[in-house]
Structures are given as C-alpha cells and as structure tokens.
Amino acid sequence: MAERWTAEDVPDLTGRLCVVTGGNSGLGLETARGLARRGATVVIACRDPGRARVALDDLRESAPAAEIDAMPLDLASLASIRAFAEAFLARHPRLDVLCNNAGVMALPYRETADGFEMQLGTNHLGHFALTGLLLPALLAAPGARVVNVSSSAHRAGRMRFDDLHGKRGYRKWPAYAQSKLANLLFTHELARRAAARGLDLTVAASHPGYAATNLQAASPRMSGSALGVRIMELGNRLFAQSAAMGALPTLYAATAPDVQSGDYFGPGGFIELWGHPTRVQPIRRARDPEAAERLWRVSEELTGVRFSALGA
Ligand SMILES: NC(=O)c1ccc[n+]([C@@H]2O[C@H](COP(=O)([O-])OP(=O)(O)OC[C@H]3O[C@@H](n4cnc5c(N)ncnc54)[C@H](OP(=O)(O)O)[C@@H]3O)[C@@H](O)[C@H]2O)c1
C-alpha cells in the first residue's frame, strides 16, 4: 500500500460500473467523483431527486468524460429498494462495485416504512437487502466488489438481538454504534459465504475517520437544536478532514488491486481520525462468527431478501 495513497492512485476503471448509495452528499459524492474521474460508469443511488440532480451536475463537471447517472433509492423502504434493484437489473446485467455508503447518525427515534428502527434500517438492513437483490449482477462481473462503509463508532456497538429496534429503550448513539457494528458483521458474513461457495466476489469495509459532511448536523437539526447544529458545524470546521480525504478508504477498498475479502480500511493518522488510507482492525466483536451468522438470519427474516446464490 502506498504510504500516502490518494484518489490519483485509483486505477483505470474504464468499462467498470459502480453504484454508490448516498452518492449525492459528503463521502458518497466524493467516492462517486473519484470513481468517475478514473473512467468508471457511476450510478448514484439517492433518495431525493433534487439533491441527486445537483450532485449529477457537480460530478459531470468534474468528470466530463464519464457516464454518470442517478437512480432513486430510499434505503428506509423495502419497496423502494426492490424498485431500485428491479430498474437497475433491467438496465445493467452486471455490476462491478457496490459502495454501501449512505447513512444516518444518532437520529431521534424514527422508523422506516417497514417498522425498523431508522438507523439499523437504513445503515444495515437497507444495504443488506440491496446487496442481496443486486447479487446476480455482482456475480456476473468478474472480480466484483462490495464495500460497506462503517465507522469507528462500531467500537461502542453491541448487537441487542433481544431488542434490535430499541422498542424497549432507545438511545440514539448506541443505536448508531449497533448499526455500524452490523455493517462489519455483514461484511464478514458475506465474505465468508462467498468464499465458501468459491465465488469471485470481494467484500471489504471502510471508515472515513472524522470527515466534514452533512452527517453530523442532521441529528440536532431533526431535534430542532440550533445550538447543536452550530456546535457540530464548528467541530467540522476545526477538527474534521475533508469529505474527499474521508472517501479515500472507500475508494481504496473499491479499487486497489491488493484488497482481500474481509479487509477493513480507514485513515492512518491519529487514532484513525485523519489521514491517508491504511488497513485497520475492527474490534473483536465485529468478527464474532456467531453474531455475524445470527445477524444474517435475522436480516433475511426482516427484509425477506435471501441471497439464494450463496446457498444456506
Ligand atoms: N462523516 C464522518 O465523519 C463519518 C464518520 C464515520 C462514518 N461515516 C459514515 O459515512 C457514510 C456517509 O456519510 P456522510 O458523512 O457522507 O454523511 P452525509 O453527507 O449526510 O451523506 C449521507 C448520505 O446518505 C444518504 N441517505 C440517508 N438516508 C438515506 C436513505 N434512507 N436512503 C438513501 N440514502 C440515504 C443521504 O441522503 P440525503 O442527502 O438525501 O440526506 C446522503 O446522501 C455513512 O454511512 C456514515 O455512517 C461518516
């Protein structure tokens, strides 16, 4: 791995098709830009058509030669995920890279259209369903990759299998940490299942450290705390790295030639907050095979999506 790997080191991606969820904002936008600039065809999967259009204009300006498109996807609705997958598969028989990037953080209690707690529903269950539905296209592309964007917050995460949705007591930060731990458990279980079947699919994870995006202010904004919004914005200005830097671990996981299934990438600087991408280690709970298997079964039951190509 180059010591100071940058977006300039992304290999030529001509002929590759990449999907980035939440590609209209923050890290997703910068991930999409990094992929498109190296010649990939990029589909940004976004919940808001207006924000998607603004992002498309921006991306097309910075990568005029690339083919970039937007498709509607609301990860907080299984119907929307199914509609996205159906429309995508009708247009594209294969998919080289799926970046499961979109996310919400520390929201007051909310539910998805299907009654899941919003953070688990969006960050994990939505991406679980999306990946399962797009699996046929991923398996049709030689050397396809799935990258799940987690967070250092996974370190505080505990899977509350007896109360996954926080119905018996919801706390927004533990719920975020659980959803980000789930991203890593899903990474390892998908990697394990694909390898057991001998499938040509690399599954890796990334985290951006602390990057200035719209993520931090969303929670205080929803709670109506103007002071909270200002504090988060100030924190971003003083301590965060840019969204473009924060996207590098995802770009690395999505494109670098030496990535192995199960790898996890984050910034190499002070306590993984900033810096150029490097391999990092998740906590042991994120590699617990029993928890990974249990989460998989629960996720299949909740979403109704089964990865039939992977077998039982
Ligand atoms: N920034 C950090 O320091 C940091 C640290 C650790 C991990 N992360 C992770 O990085 C990922 C990207 O976050 P970010 O920092 O780039 O934040 P961001 O700027 O707020 O971007 C989040 C993206 O996710 C989209 N999204 C949210 N809910 C969605 C839904 N239901 N369906 C489809 N898209 C949805 C948002 O769409 P809208 O624009 O329509 O809201 C937006 O495009 C997240 O998974 C987050 O957990 C970020």
PDBQT file of the ligand as one rigid body, heavy atoms in Angstrom, charges set to zero:
ROOT
HETATM    1  N1  LIG A 401     -18.567  11.926   8.157  1.00  0.00    +0.000 N 
HETATM    2  C1  LIG A 401     -17.981  11.189   9.071  1.00  0.00    +0.000 C 
HETATM    3  O1  LIG A 401     -17.123  11.679   9.843  1.00  0.00    +0.000 OA
HETATM    4  C2  LIG A 401     -18.309   9.750   9.192  1.00  0.00    +0.000 A 
HETATM    5  C3  LIG A 401     -17.669   9.006  10.199  1.00  0.00    +0.000 A 
HETATM    6  C4  LIG A 401     -17.903   7.642  10.285  1.00  0.00    +0.000 A 
HETATM    7  C5  LIG A 401     -18.765   7.018   9.379  1.00  0.00    +0.000 A 
HETATM    8  N2  LIG A 401     -19.411   7.771   8.438  1.00  0.00    +0.000 N 
HETATM    9  C6  LIG A 401     -20.316   7.055   7.514  1.00  0.00    +0.000 C 
HETATM   10  O2  LIG A 401     -20.151   7.552   6.212  1.00  0.00    +0.000 OA
HETATM   11  C7  LIG A 401     -21.343   7.326   5.453  1.00  0.00    +0.000 C 
HETATM   12  C8  LIG A 401     -21.658   8.554   4.624  1.00  0.00    +0.000 C 
HETATM   13  O3  LIG A 401     -21.988   9.631   5.479  1.00  0.00    +0.000 OA
HETATM   14  P1  LIG A 401     -21.531  11.139   5.211  1.00  0.00    +0.000 P 
HETATM   15  O4  LIG A 401     -20.625  11.504   6.313  1.00  0.00    +0.000 OA
HETATM   16  O5  LIG A 401     -21.118  11.321   3.812  1.00  0.00    +0.000 OA
HETATM   17  O6  LIG A 401     -22.919  11.888   5.501  1.00  0.00    +0.000 OA
HETATM   18  P2  LIG A 401     -23.897  12.751   4.588  1.00  0.00    +0.000 P 
HETATM   19  O7  LIG A 401     -23.170  13.854   3.919  1.00  0.00    +0.000 OA
HETATM   20  O8  LIG A 401     -25.038  13.086   5.469  1.00  0.00    +0.000 OA
HETATM   21  O9  LIG A 401     -24.329  11.697   3.495  1.00  0.00    +0.000 OA
HETATM   22  C9  LIG A 401     -25.188  10.631   3.819  1.00  0.00    +0.000 C 
HETATM   23  C10 LIG A 401     -25.855  10.169   2.551  1.00  0.00    +0.000 C 
HETATM   24  O10 LIG A 401     -26.741   9.100   2.885  1.00  0.00    +0.000 OA
HETATM   25  C11 LIG A 401     -27.994   9.392   2.276  1.00  0.00    +0.000 C 
HETATM   26  N3  LIG A 401     -29.108   8.752   2.949  1.00  0.00    +0.000 N 
HETATM   27  C12 LIG A 401     -29.511   8.885   4.227  1.00  0.00    +0.000 A 
HETATM   28  N4  LIG A 401     -30.622   8.162   4.426  1.00  0.00    +0.000 NA
HETATM   29  C13 LIG A 401     -30.924   7.563   3.257  1.00  0.00    +0.000 A 
HETATM   30  C14 LIG A 401     -31.955   6.715   2.815  1.00  0.00    +0.000 A 
HETATM   31  N5  LIG A 401     -32.957   6.355   3.618  1.00  0.00    +0.000 N 
HETATM   32  N6  LIG A 401     -31.947   6.277   1.532  1.00  0.00    +0.000 NA
HETATM   33  C15 LIG A 401     -30.962   6.650   0.693  1.00  0.00    +0.000 A 
HETATM   34  N7  LIG A 401     -29.972   7.472   1.041  1.00  0.00    +0.000 NA
HETATM   35  C16 LIG A 401     -29.955   7.930   2.316  1.00  0.00    +0.000 A 
HETATM   36  C17 LIG A 401     -28.091  10.911   2.363  1.00  0.00    +0.000 C 
HETATM   37  O11 LIG A 401     -29.110  11.383   1.500  1.00  0.00    +0.000 OA
HETATM   38  P3  LIG A 401     -29.678  12.900   1.675  1.00  0.00    +0.000 P 
HETATM   39  O12 LIG A 401     -28.621  13.809   1.134  1.00  0.00    +0.000 OA
HETATM   40  O13 LIG A 401     -30.918  12.859   0.873  1.00  0.00    +0.000 OA
HETATM   41  O14 LIG A 401     -29.898  13.115   3.152  1.00  0.00    +0.000 OA
HETATM   42  C18 LIG A 401     -26.702  11.270   1.896  1.00  0.00    +0.000 C 
HETATM   43  O15 LIG A 401     -26.600  11.155   0.508  1.00  0.00    +0.000 OA
HETATM   44  C19 LIG A 401     -22.404   6.936   6.473  1.00  0.00    +0.000 C 
HETATM   45  O16 LIG A 401     -22.628   5.540   6.377  1.00  0.00    +0.000 OA
HETATM   46  C20 LIG A 401     -21.786   7.267   7.813  1.00  0.00    +0.000 C 
HETATM   47  O17 LIG A 401     -22.225   6.427   8.841  1.00  0.00    +0.000 OA
HETATM   48  C21 LIG A 401     -19.193   9.110   8.333  1.00  0.00    +0.000 A 
ENDROOT
TORSDOF 0
